[in-house]
Amino acid sequence: FWPGAWSIALAAPPGAFPDASLLALFGAGALVMRGAGCTINDIWDRDVDGRVARTRSRPLAAGELTVPEATAFLVAQLSVGLGVLVQLDPSTIALGACSVPLVLGYPLAKRFFFMPQLVLGCTFNWGAVLGYSAATGGAVDPAVCLPLYGGCVAWTLL
C-alpha cells in the first residue's frame, strides 16, 4: 500500500491532499493482491510446506483445502483485483497488467533465482509507479517514480 500512497501523494498538486478515493482503491488493491500472491505461493509450495514445521499447518499443506478450492479462491481474489484496476484510466490499467508476471513469478523466483527478495521488492512496490499514473490520468514522471520505486525495492532488500 505505502509505495502507491506515496506516489499518489507526490502526484497531488502542491499543498493539496492526495485523492482519498484513490488511496482507498489502492488500499483495497494492495490487500487483495498481496492475498493473491500468498495464495499462489501456497498452491505452488504445498508439497514443500507440508515438510516444514513453520508451514505445515497451512490449509493446502495440511490437506484442509484442495488445489481446485484454492484455485477458485485465487480466481476470486484476482477478480476483485481486476475490479479495482478497471476503476482507473486505460494507461494505468495497462501498467497494472504489466505487474502480473511479477505476481505470478515471485513464488518461482525462490526456486530459480539467487535473490528472490529482489523479485519480491519489484512486485510489492509496483504501486510506486502505478499510483502516480492513476493520480495523473496515465502520466508517469520518471524523475519522481523511478527513485521512489528504486528506494522502495532497496528497502525491501534490507
ABEGO torsion letter per residue (X at the ends): XAAAAAAAAAABBBGBBBBAAAAAAAAAAAAAAAAAAAAAAAAAAAAAAAABAAAAABAAAAGABBAAAAAAAAAAAAAAAAAAAAABBAAAAAAAAAAAAAAAAAAAAAAABABAAAAAAAAAAAAAAAAAAAAAGGBBBAAAAAAAAAAAAAAAAX
